[in-house]
Amino acid sequence: MKKLFASFALAAVVAPVWAVTQTVTLSVPGMLCSTCPITVKKAISKVEGVSKVDVTFETREAVVTFDDAKTSVQKLTKATGDAGYPSSVKN
């Protein structure tokens, strides 16, 4: 019984390790002025699981680091679109 409990305890500790931090670059062509990145950054930052956002007006890009167990690229692009700035993954 102790071994079974130990196995469950170990699984509970190891399970969060399965989540992977990912970084994606989004193209946000609708940013037309130097204040647009502020809105885009705020919108992406509100998505659960996002740990870092860098938005650059000159390249019209957002580089986002996120926990893929908590969010997805689709949720990130939805957040920018809902804020008025449709985005897509940059290839």
N, C-alpha and C positions, 0 to 999 in steps of 0.2 A: 504494500500500500504506500509506503514511503517513497518507493521508486516511481510509482505512478504519479504521486503528487509532485515529486521533483521534476518529472518530465513535463508536466503541465506548467509548472513555474518557469522552467527554462524556455518553453515555447512562448510564454507570455512576454518574456524579456527579449527574446530573439525576433519575434514577429514584427515589431516596428522597424527593424533593420531592413526588411524587405522593401520598404518604400525607398524610392530613388529620387534624389534631387536632380532635376533636369534644368537645362537652360535653353531657351528658344529665342530666336530673333523674329520679331514681328515687323512687317512693313506696314506703316501707317501713313499712306499718301495724302490723307485729308488734312494733315496738320499744315495750315497755311500761314500761321504767324508764330512768333517766338513764345507766345504764352500758351499755345495749344498743348505742348508737352506736359504742362502742369496738370491739365484736366485728364490727359491720358494716363499719367502716372498715378493720380488719385484713384481713377477708375480701376486700374490693374491692382493697385495696392490693397483695395478692399476685398479682393478675391481671396478666400481662405486658402492657405497653403503657399501663398506667394511670399518669398523671403527677400527678394531684391528686385528692383526695377530701375533701369537706366533708360531714359528717353532722350533721344537726340533730334533736335529740330532739323539740323542741316542734312542729315541722312534720312529723315522721316522714318526712324526705326525705334523700336522698344526692345531692349534685351531684358528678358524676364527669367529669374531663377525661381523654381517652384518645386513643391513636394508632389510628385505624381500620384501619391495615395490620397491626397486631399483635393486636387484640382486637375484640370486638363487644359490642353491648348484650346479646345473648343470653348471652355468657360472664359479663358483669357480674351479670345477674339470676340466673344459675346459681350464682355465687359466694355471693351473699347467701342464696339458698335452701339451699345446702349448709351454710351456717353457722346455719341455723334461722330465717332471716328472709326469707321470700319477698318479692320486689319486682316492680314493674312500672314501665314508663315513665310518667311523669306527663304528662298531656295539657295 
